[in-house]
Amino acid sequence: MADNENVLDVRGLSCPMPIVKTKKALDSLAAHSQLEVWATDPGSVADFEAWTRRTGHKLVWSKQVGEEYRFRIEKRESQGS
């Protein structure tokens, strides 16, 4: 990521905390903003895939870097609620 202003570090946290903290971080961002999430929980891969499908946010990419998992999530357009 070119700038680190939208990076959320949830390394060391287990389900459901990476999702909970990601939701809170996305709530503070404008629509179409992107957030990069760094996690260590192997279950976070399936969790983020399912959560983005369910919420309408876009999982731009996910990758494993050593023992870490990284995700780029784009906030969906606000639905007015």
C-alpha atoms as a printed R data frame, in Angstrom:
   type eleno elety resid chain resno       x       y      z
1  ATOM     1    CA   MET     A     1   0.000   0.000  0.000
2  ATOM     2    CA   ALA     A     2   1.425   3.345 -0.965
3  ATOM     3    CA   ASP     A     3   0.291   5.079  2.209
4  ATOM     4    CA   ASN     A     4  -0.368   3.514  5.584
5  ATOM     5    CA   GLU     A     5  -3.234   5.769  6.612
6  ATOM     6    CA   ASN     A     6  -5.829   3.041  5.997
7  ATOM     7    CA   VAL     A     7  -4.082   0.020  7.492
8  ATOM     8    CA   LEU     A     8  -5.695  -1.957 10.302
9  ATOM     9    CA   ASP     A     9  -3.417  -4.264 12.285
10 ATOM    10    CA   VAL     A    10  -5.403  -7.102 13.878
11 ATOM    11    CA   ARG     A    11  -2.463  -9.489 14.163
12 ATOM    12    CA   GLY     A    12  -2.747 -11.727 17.210
13 ATOM    13    CA   LEU     A    13  -6.544 -11.471 17.377
14 ATOM    14    CA   SER     A    14  -8.876 -14.425 16.844
15 ATOM    15    CA   CYS     A    15 -12.360 -14.610 15.392
16 ATOM    16    CA   PRO     A    16 -14.547 -12.602 15.614
17 ATOM    17    CA   MET     A    17 -12.323  -9.648 16.561
18 ATOM    18    CA   PRO     A    18 -10.671  -9.070 13.149
19 ATOM    19    CA   ILE     A    19 -14.131  -8.668 11.582
20 ATOM    20    CA   VAL     A    20 -15.446  -6.549 14.473
21 ATOM    21    CA   LYS     A    21 -12.487  -4.168 14.266
22 ATOM    22    CA   THR     A    22 -12.648  -4.063 10.453
23 ATOM    23    CA   LYS     A    23 -16.335  -3.131 10.541
24 ATOM    24    CA   LYS     A    24 -15.615  -0.332 13.006
25 ATOM    25    CA   ALA     A    25 -12.727   0.966 10.874
26 ATOM    26    CA   LEU     A    26 -14.808   0.883  7.677
27 ATOM    27    CA   ASP     A    27 -17.649   2.729  9.425
28 ATOM    28    CA   SER     A    28 -15.333   5.736  9.779
29 ATOM    29    CA   LEU     A    29 -14.346   5.770  6.081
30 ATOM    30    CA   ALA     A    30 -16.096   7.268  3.070
31 ATOM    31    CA   ALA     A    31 -17.716   5.032  0.453
32 ATOM    32    CA   HIS     A    32 -15.201   3.523 -1.995
33 ATOM    33    CA   SER     A    33 -12.303   4.074  0.436
34 ATOM    34    CA   GLN     A    34 -10.016   1.101  0.838
35 ATOM    35    CA   LEU     A    35  -8.709  -0.484  4.012
36 ATOM    36    CA   GLU     A    36  -5.792  -2.886  4.232
37 ATOM    37    CA   VAL     A    37  -6.108  -5.411  7.058
38 ATOM    38    CA   TRP     A    38  -3.191  -7.398  8.501
39 ATOM    39    CA   ALA     A    39  -4.161 -10.577 10.382
40 ATOM    40    CA   THR     A    40  -2.558 -13.743 11.726
41 ATOM    41    CA   ASP     A    41  -5.669 -15.883 12.270
42 ATOM    42    CA   PRO     A    42  -5.798 -18.517  9.469
43 ATOM    43    CA   GLY     A    43  -9.591 -18.515  9.765
44 ATOM    44    CA   SER     A    44  -9.659 -14.875  8.736
45 ATOM    45    CA   VAL     A    45  -9.351 -15.852  5.059
46 ATOM    46    CA   ALA     A    46 -12.748 -17.578  5.004
47 ATOM    47    CA   ASP     A    47 -14.177 -15.036  7.457
48 ATOM    48    CA   PHE     A    48 -13.343 -12.027  5.278
49 ATOM    49    CA   GLU     A    49 -14.532 -13.757  2.091
50 ATOM    50    CA   ALA     A    50 -17.907 -14.547  3.676
51 ATOM    51    CA   TRP     A    51 -18.250 -11.217  5.465
52 ATOM    52    CA   THR     A    52 -17.580  -9.109  2.356
53 ATOM    53    CA   ARG     A    53 -20.079 -11.160  0.333
54 ATOM    54    CA   ARG     A    54 -22.698 -10.727  3.054
55 ATOM    55    CA   THR     A    55 -22.150  -6.993  3.618
56 ATOM    56    CA   GLY     A    56 -21.570  -5.882  0.036
57 ATOM    57    CA   HIS     A    57 -18.063  -4.559  0.662
58 ATOM    58    CA   LYS     A    58 -15.546  -5.558 -2.015
59 ATOM    59    CA   LEU     A    59 -12.651  -7.858 -1.197
60 ATOM    60    CA   VAL     A    60 -10.159  -6.341 -3.647
61 ATOM    61    CA   TRP     A    61  -7.472  -8.914 -2.855
62 ATOM    62    CA   SER     A    62  -6.197 -11.238 -0.189
63 ATOM    63    CA   LYS     A    63  -2.755 -12.756  0.137
64 ATOM    64    CA   GLN     A    64  -0.559 -14.616  2.561
65 ATOM    65    CA   VAL     A    65   2.738 -12.999  3.517
66 ATOM    66    CA   GLY     A    66   4.744 -15.443  5.596
67 ATOM    67    CA   GLU     A    67   2.598 -16.270  8.614
68 ATOM    68    CA   GLU     A    68   0.323 -13.261  8.029
69 ATOM    69    CA   TYR     A    69  -2.787 -12.723  5.955
70 ATOM    70    CA   ARG     A    70  -3.434  -9.415  4.246
71 ATOM    71    CA   PHE     A    71  -6.671  -8.140  2.804
72 ATOM    72    CA   ARG     A    72  -7.673  -5.052  0.839
73 ATOM    73    CA   ILE     A    73 -11.326  -4.168  1.341
74 ATOM    74    CA   GLU     A    74 -13.229  -1.412 -0.447
75 ATOM    75    CA   LYS     A    75 -16.140   0.110  1.420
76 ATOM    76    CA   ARG     A    76 -19.429  -0.193 -0.395
77 ATOM    77    CA   GLU     A    77 -21.652   2.723 -1.302
78 ATOM    78    CA   SER     A    78 -23.712   3.813  1.681
79 ATOM    79    CA   GLN     A    79 -27.221   2.396  1.705
80 ATOM    80    CA   GLY     A    80 -28.571   5.209  3.859
81 ATOM    81    CA   SER     A    81 -28.708   3.199  7.066
